[in-house]
């Protein structure tokens, strides 16, 4: 039954854990952990004014959808969420999220511009990424951050939750220094990096 707007859908930790473990069994090279994100991490990512104000949010690497559900619980009734997940083994878990604001897409985050055009999504207010920048080739990571910077609205926020700090090396030349918060109660412990896109002569780059 479709989710009623304003009635946040919930999925048990056990069910999300099942989806994560099954995805890991099917495609272990593409699944970074066999444990879903903790409530502490989910709250840190989703419980933000930028999410509550946003008309459009893009999520990269949603996995089993724990972060997705947390974002939807905070988003406006008229907002849209596009989630791009590379691992096909998570398709079933994402398809179970019955919310008219939500569009799941099995695809590669590096195709971000094309996927936004495909879904007529426009420029997002917030981009959330669980893509492990430490595990992808540096050239790919650099191109992905450039694409994120290009499509994000001025004043929009880029939020990345990571085991390592590689993402800051790629994002800093475009976004400047990040705000960081360490989340120890998670398996594995993660750091949340946050940037706000500021258009200025020193920050705007040719990223074509």
C-alpha positions in Angstrom: 0.0 0.0 0.0 1.5 3.4 -0.9 2.9 5.5 1.9 0.7 8.4 3.0 2.7 11.6 2.9 3.5 12.7 6.5 3.4 9.1 7.7 7.0 8.1 7.6 7.5 4.5 6.5 9.8 2.4 8.6 11.8 -0.8 8.0 13.1 -2.9 10.8 16.9 -3.0 11.3 16.7 -6.8 11.0 15.0 -6.6 7.5 17.6 -4.1 6.3 20.4 -6.3 7.7 18.9 -9.2 5.7 18.9 -7.2 2.5 22.5 -5.9 3.1 23.8 -9.4 3.9 22.1 -10.9 0.8 23.5 -8.2 -1.4 27.0 -8.8 0.0 26.6 -12.5 -0.8 25.6 -11.8 -4.4 28.0 -8.9 -5.1 30.7 -8.7 -2.3 33.0 -6.5 -4.3 30.3 -3.7 -4.4 29.0 -3.9 -0.8 31.3 -2.1 1.7 29.7 -3.5 4.9 27.4 -6.3 6.0 25.8 -4.1 8.7 23.2 -1.4 8.0 23.7 2.2 9.1 23.0 2.9 12.8 20.2 5.2 13.9 22.9 7.6 15.1 24.3 7.9 11.6 20.8 8.1 9.9 19.7 10.9 12.2 22.9 12.9 11.6 22.4 12.7 7.9 18.7 13.3 7.6 17.7 15.5 10.6 18.9 18.7 9.0 17.2 22.0 8.0 18.6 21.7 4.5 16.7 18.4 4.0 13.5 19.7 5.5 13.7 22.8 3.2 14.7 20.9 0.0 12.4 20.5 -2.9 14.8 17.9 -4.4 17.3 15.5 -2.9 19.7 13.1 -4.7 21.1 10.1 -2.9 24.1 8.2 -4.2 24.7 4.7 -2.9 21.5 4.2 -0.9 22.1 0.5 -0.3 19.2 -1.2 1.4 17.4 2.2 1.9 17.9 3.0 5.5 19.2 6.5 4.7 16.5 6.8 2.1 13.8 6.3 4.6 15.3 8.7 7.0 15.5 11.4 4.4 11.9 10.8 3.4 10.8 11.1 7.0 12.2 14.7 7.1 11.4 15.9 3.6 8.5 18.1 2.5 5.3 16.4 1.1 6.0 18.0 -2.3 9.7 17.2 -2.4 11.4 14.6 -4.6 14.1 12.0 -3.9 16.2 10.3 -6.6 18.3 7.4 -5.3 21.1 6.0 -7.6 22.4 2.6 -6.6 25.0 0.7 -8.5 24.5 -2.7 -6.9 21.6 -4.5 -8.6 21.3 -6.8 -5.5 19.7 -3.8 -3.6 16.9 -3.4 -6.3 14.3 -5.4 -4.3 15.0 -3.5 -1.1 14.6 -0.1 -2.8 11.5 -1.2 -4.7 9.9 -1.9 -1.3 9.9 1.8 -0.5 6.4 2.8 -1.5 6.5 6.6 -1.4 5.3 8.8 -4.4 8.2 11.2 -3.7 10.8 8.5 -4.2 12.4 7.3 -7.5 15.0 4.4 -7.3 17.5 4.1 -10.1 19.9 1.2 -10.6 22.8 2.8 -12.3 26.3 4.3 -11.7 26.7 7.6 -9.8 29.3 8.7 -12.4 26.3 9.0 -14.8 24.8 11.6 -12.5 24.2 14.3 -15.1 22.6 11.9 -17.6 20.4 10.3 -14.9 19.1 13.7 -13.7 18.2 14.5 -17.3 16.5 11.1 -17.8 14.3 11.7 -14.8 13.8 15.4 -15.5 15.0 16.1 -12.0 16.6 19.5 -12.4 19.3 20.8 -10.0 19.1 19.2 -6.5 19.1 21.2 -3.2 20.9 18.4 -1.4 23.1 15.5 -2.5 23.9 12.7 0.0 26.6 10.2 -0.8 27.5 6.8 0.7 29.8 6.0 -2.3 33.1 5.0 -0.8 35.5 7.5 -2.4 38.5 5.6 -0.9 37.5 2.5 -2.9 37.1 4.0 -6.4 39.9 5.1 -8.8 41.1 8.7 -8.1 40.1 9.9 -11.6 36.6 8.5 -11.2 36.3 10.1 -7.7 37.4 13.5 -9.1 35.0 13.3 -11.9 32.1 12.4 -9.6 32.8 15.3 -7.2 33.0 17.7 -10.2 29.6 16.4 -11.4 28.1 16.8 -7.9 29.4 20.4 -7.8 28.1 21.1 -11.3 24.5 20.0 -10.7 24.1 21.1 -7.1 22.2 24.4 -6.7 24.1 27.4 -5.3 23.6 27.3 -1.6 22.9 23.5 -1.7 24.6 21.0 0.5 26.7 18.0 -0.3 26.8 15.4 2.5 29.1 12.4 2.4 29.4 9.6 5.0 32.8 7.8 4.8 35.1 5.5 6.5 38.2 7.4 5.3 38.8 11.0 4.4 39.6 10.7 0.7 36.5 12.5 -0.3 37.8 15.7 1.3 40.8 15.6 -0.9 38.6 15.6 -4.0 35.9 18.0 -2.8 38.1 20.7 -1.1 39.3 22.3 -4.4 35.7 22.9 -5.4 33.7 23.2 -2.2 36.4 24.4 0.3 36.9 22.9 3.7 34.3 20.5 5.1 32.4 20.5 8.3 33.0 17.0 9.9 31.4 14.9 12.6 32.6 11.5 13.7 29.9 8.9 14.3 31.5 6.2 16.5 28.3 4.2 17.1 28.1 2.6 13.7 29.7 -0.5 12.1 32.1 0.6 10.9 32.5 4.0 12.6 32.1 6.8 10.0 32.8 10.5 9.5 30.1 12.7 8.0 31.5 15.4 5.7 29.3 18.4 4.9 29.9 21.2 2.3 27.7 24.1 1.2 28.1 25.2 -2.4 29.2 28.8 -2.5 29.5 30.5 -5.9 32.4 32.9 -5.9 35.3 33.8 -8.3 37.7 31.7 -6.2 35.4 28.6 -6.1 33.9 28.4 -9.5 35.8 26.1 -11.8 35.4 24.9 -15.3 34.2 21.4 -14.8 32.9 20.6 -18.3 
